[in-house]
Amino acid sequence: MKPSRQIYFVISIVLVSVFAVWYLYPNPILYDKTFEQDFELDFGGWTKDAQVPPDPNNPGHPVAWEVSRVTSLSHSGQYSVELYIDGRQDDGTVWIEKKISVKPNSQIQANVSFEFYSIDESFNTIAGVCAYAGISDPEAEEDFFVVDPANLKAGWKNYNYTTTFNTDSRGEMWIALGITVFWETEMTYNIDDVKVAIT
């Protein structure tokens, strides 16, 4: 027996309703997206950036800073990312950042885990380990959240940062990790084995 037109009509209404609800009222958790970066081949789409003060000893120029892949130290493999800044002006933030495509107009939770290396432990807060996740390209120290002091232990330590926010119609977000100066000294730290989970 063939289904009646009434059954076809009901099925059509249900499908249209489901699509309308999905389109107009998206579920806050629509997908899972995870990726890892150990910097073994290249920067993996991460780029370097900084906000640093002018150098009074070199007028017209900012204080020295650098972000580079190095083989002198790693948590796994052969490479890590080294962050350096001349912090003697008691100011400055240096970081790596990456733009990621995500579902537009949705609620996002980003969890970032990474290995961070400090050459020594200090009771003084020499620098802060900072992180950012959001819909704008971070450009200043104020954009970042200080996860913890950078010198909690000598050697590698795992740091985590989690935040929730809403995406806009562009369907993109930014992740950034770095250091921010708290003490008047030159400083070097390393980052490796970054893991990002987006839900």
PyMOL commands that set and color helices and strands:
alter all, ss='L'
color gray80, all
select helices_A, chain A and resi 5-24+141-143
alter helices_A, ss='H'
color red, helices_A
select strands_A, chain A and resi 33-37+47-51+65-70+80-86+93-101+107-118+127-134+145-149+155-166+172-181+186-198
alter strands_A, ss='S'
color yellow, strands_A
deselect
rebuild
show_as cartoon
